[in-house]
Amino acid sequence: MNFEFTKEEKEFQEEVCEFIKKESTPEMLKETEDQGEIFGGPEGRKIIKKIAAKGWLTPTWPKEYGGLDASEVVSYMIREEMGYNGLPFGFVAAHMSGPTIIRFGSEEMKKAWLPRISSGEVEFALGYTEPQAGSDLSALKLRAEDKGDHFLLNGNKLFNTSCHIADYHWLAVRTDFDVPKPYKGISMMIVDLKSPGITISPLITMAGWRTNEVVYEDVRVPKENLVGEVNKGFYYLMAALDFERMFPLGIFRRLFDEIVAYAKETIIDGKPLSKKPLIRQKLAQLSIEIEVTRLLYYQLAHILDKGGIPNYQSSMEKTFATELTQRITNVGMDILGLYGQLKEDSKWAQLKGKVERYYLTSVVQTIVAGTSEIQRNIIAQRGLGLPR
């Protein structure tokens, strides 16, 4: 079986790559690195609006909502090229919330939100985790009381990463406080992050970029911002998580290519590092695993193109890809030796300090969107049919 792109797809891939290179600026690339590759900063918004104007931000969406009616393969290709070339590639609104709205939102909600998302006008931030509700999202407690024409929200969220630069909160709340099965009392809402009563406080990660604690105190949310039906939000949340777990490896694939180039160019004891058998073996193994990830990644696109929503398949790809990011950075550290620990501002730093930065960043990749342990439970139960 041929797993290559068609001639037309390859030409489109080159077009996307050339456009990104032409429109990218040093300021945008630096901003993206500093923010952990998330979207919402002023420089990132400039280039993403240009990409959105071509229909490339949401290419699979109907044309009436700003899409191109293109295949998921095309969409996945664009995301991979964006990550590889240093652009933000984690879009909550376009890649997680938007597809969920398309499947479960009312016609009024689709008309109100999808065009704004597809144009790059607005970005959402995920609002799931709470101090007592991380892996067990059915334990969340942020209260949303029905007050007739609005909901009144009180509680707090934790590790809501892009809230300081996003426009709206894609928020999971509790709307039934006494239901025997907690997951049945959860609803999803879209909340303006500028609403009175919201306090956003920074939490700085070991990699240097910011996540947030968000506190809600008597925050009013209009009823029309409820996603789907009340108390059925857990099902929408699970669908959004399936979309979130589709992990493009582009940025780490770029790092791997740079490590390979470094090994070829760096001479030790009269010969390139790439001639050393142990280094060659490690790089060859990573190359194999990168190709495996590529096939798992595009399998998700194939499932979507057939009308399904990947479930345990998303967990498979997410687990393999994110654990691979750690193997790539570990090999980078091995090859660079002590130089690998240096930050970009050191005159001795190699590869602009990328190995050190992504070594720290890779730690969180196996935690966000569900830990590797949670993913393996999903694969075991839903993929293999094993008992709980």
N, C-alpha and C positions, 0 to 999 in steps of 0.2 A: 504494500500500500504506500502511496506517495503522500507524505505529510508536508510537502512544500506548498508555498503559496502559489496561486496562479500568476500568470504574467501580469495581468491587470492589478492584482493585489500587490505584487512587488513594485510596480510603477507607482501605485498610490502610497506605499510605504516610503519610497524615496521622496515623493512630493511632500509628505508630512515632515520628514526629516529635514529636508532643505528649508521648508518654511520655518521650522522651529529654530534652526541655526541662524537664519536671516533675522528673525525677530527677537532673539534672545539678547539680553544685555548683561554686563557684569553685575549690575545692581540687582537684577532679578535673580540671577543664579546665586548670589550671595544671600539674598533674602530667603530663598527657598531652603538653602542649607541651614541657615540659622533657625528656621522655624520647623525643621524636621520634615521637610518635603510636604507640608500641608498647605492648603490653599486658603487665601483670604487677605494676604498682605497687599499693599498698594501696587508694588511692582508686578507681582504675579497676576493681579486683576487686569493689568493692561494687556498682557500677552494672551491671557485666557479669553478675554473679550474678543480679541482678533481671531482666535481659534474657534470660539463659539459662533462668530459671524459666518464662518465657512460651514457651520453645521457639524463640526468635529467634536464638540464637547458632548453632545448627545446624539450621535449619528443614527442610532437604532430607533429613535423616537419617531412618531408620525410627523409628517411635515407641518401639520397644523400646530404642533407644539414646539417647532423649532428643530426638528430632526431631519434626517435624510432618508428614512425608511431603509437604512442600510443593514447589513448583517452584523451579528455580534462579533464575528471574526474581525471585521473592519474596526469596530469599537475597541476590541482588545488590542489590536495592532497599534492604534493611536495611543492608548494608555501606555503600552510598552515603550514606544518611541519617546513619549513625553518623559517618562522616568529615566530612560537611558541618557537623554540629552539635558537632564538637570532641571526640568520643569516640575511644578507641583503635580502629583499624580493621584493624590488621595482626595477625591471630591465626594463629600457626604451628600450634597444635594443631587448632583448629577448621577452618581453611581450607586447610591444606597437608598436615600429617601425617595428620589424621583421614580425609580422603577417600582417601589412599593406603592407610591401614590397611583401610578398607572394601573396597577393590579387591584388596588383596594379602595382608592379614593373615589369620591362622588364626582360627577361631571363638573359641578361647580368648583370643586377643589382643583381638578385638573386644569381647568381654564384659568384659575386664579394663580396657580403656582408653576406649572410646567413651562410656560413661555419665559417666565422670569429666571427659572433655573437654566434653561437651555441657552439663554442669551449671556450667561455669566454674570447677570445682574446681582444675584444673591447666592450666598453660601450658607449651609446649615452646619451646626456642630452637634455631635452625638451627645445625647443626655441619658445614659443608661446607668452607669455604675454609681453606687452609693457606698458609704462607709461599711454598711452591713450587707450590701448586695453587689458582689463582684461577679463571680462565676455563677452564683445562684440569683439570677435576675428576678425570679418570682418572689424574692424576699424584699423587693424595693418598697419604700414607705412614703415617698414624696406624695402628699395628699392633694387631690384635686376635688374640691367640694362643689357640687352643682348649686349655683346661685340663681338659676332661672335663665338669664340671657348670657351668663358667663360662668366660667369655673374660677375658683379662688384657690391658688396654689401656695402650699407651705411645705418646706423641707429643704434638703440639700443633696447635691450631686458631687461626685469626686472623680478626678482624672478625666474631665471633659475638655479635651485638648485644645480645640480651636475656638473656644468660646470668646476669647479676647480679640479675635479678628473676624469671626463669622457674624452673620446678620441675624440668624434665627437658630433656635434650639429645637432639634428633633428629639422630643422629650417623651420618655416613658413615665407614666404617673399611675397612682392608685386612685381609682374612682369608686371602688366597692371595698369597704373596710372590714366587712364581716363575712365575706364569702369563705366557705370551708376550704376550697382549693384556691390558694392565693393567686395563681396565674390567671384565674378567670376574672379577677377584679382589676386588671390593668388596662389602661387606654394609652393611645399615642396622640400627641398634640404637637402643633407647631407654635413656638412662642417667640415673640420679638424680644431679642436680648437687650433691647433698650427700654423694656418695660419697667416702670417704677417698682421697686421692691426686689430687684435682682442685684446681687453683689457677686462679682467675679474676682477671685483672689488667685495669684500665681502660685504654682508649685513647679520648681525647676528640677528637671530630670538630671540623672548622672551624665547624660550626653550633652547637657547645656541648653536644650530647648525647653519650652514652657508647656506645661499642662495646667489644669485649673480646678479649684474648688468653686462651686456655684451654689449660692444660698438664695432660696425663694422665701420672701416674707410678704404674705397677702398680695400676691401677684394675680392680676385679673387677666384671663385669657378668653377671648370671644368664642362662642360655641362653634362658629364656622371653622375654627382652627382645629377641631377634632378630626383626626384621621379615621375614616371608616366608621365603624359602630363603636359605641361606648362598651367598655369591658371586654372587647375582643382584641385589644392592642397587643397582647402577648404573641398572638399569631402573626401580626404584622411585624412585630419586633424580630421574631424568628426569621421571617422572610428577608428583612433588611440585613440581618446578620449573615445570611447566606450570600447576599450580594457583597457585603463587606469583606468576606473571607476569600474573595477572588483576588489574589495577590500578584500584581505584575512585578517581575524580578528586575526590571530594566536598570534601576540605579545600581544594584549590586552586580549585575552583569557587566555594567560599565567599569565598576571597580575591579572585577576579575580581569577584564581586558587590559586594564592599566597595570595590574600586578604581573600579568604575562609579559607585557612590554618591558617592565622593569627587570624581570628575570632575564630577558634576552639581552638587555643593554648593560647590565651591571657585571663588571669583570672582577672576579675574585680568584686569586692565585693563577692568573693568566688565562682564565677561561670564563665564559658567561655562566651566571648562576643556573641558567636554563639547561646547561649540560650536566648538572649534578643529578644523578639518578633519582634520589629521594624527592627532589623538587619537581622533576618531570613527572614522577608518579602522582604526587599530590595535585598538580595542576591538571593532569589528564583525568583524574578521578572527578575533580570539580567540573571539568568540561562535560563529562558524562552526565553528572547530576543536573547541570544547567539545562541540558537537552531534555532530560526527563521532566524537569519543571515546565519547560516550554510545552511539551505534549500534554501534561496535566492541565496547564493553563488554557490552552486552546480547546481541550475537551469540554471545558465549562462553556465556552462560546458555542460549541456545537450543540450542547444540551439546550442552551437558551434559544438557539435558532430553531430547534425542534419543538419549542413551546413549553419546555419544562423549566423548573427552577432547581439548579444543582443544590443538593443538600449535603449528604456525606461526601460527595465528590468535591465540594468546596472545601470541606474540612481536610480532605486528603491533600489537595493542592496547597492550602494554607499551611498545613503542618510541614510538608516537605519543603516548600519554598522558604518559609521563615527559618526553619532549622538549617537550611542550606546557607542562608545569609550569615549565620554564625560560623559555619565551616569555612566559608570564603574569607571572612575577616580573620579567623584563626590561622589559616594558611598565610594570609598576608602578614600577620604578626611574625610567623615563623620565618618567612623569607626576608623581611626587613630587619629582623632582630630588634635591637634596642632602638633603632631609628623608628620603628613602628609605633613607639609610645609617644612620639613627639607631636605636638600640635602644630597647626599651620604657621603660627607666628614664630616658630623656631627657625633659625637659618639652616639648621641641619635636617629639617623635616623633609622626608621623601614623599612623593606623590601628593604634595600640598597638605600633608597631614590627614589625608582621607582615611587611611587604615585605622588610625586612632579614633577618628570621629565615628566611623561606621562600626567599628568594634563595639563601642558603647551603645550606639543606636540599635544594633542588631539584638541586644538583650530584650528590648521591649517588643520586638516583632513577634516573639513567641508568646506574648502575654495579651496584646490588644486583640479585640474581636474574639476573645476566648482563648484560654491557654492551650498549650499543646496537649495537656492532660484531658481537657474538655473535648478537644477535637478527636482524640483517640477513643473517648467514650462514644462520641457520635458515630465514628466509623465502625466501632464494634457493634453498637446496638442497631443503627439504621442501615449500615452497609452490610454487615455480616449476620444480622439477626441474632446476636448473642443476648442472653438475658441481662437485666440490670444488675 
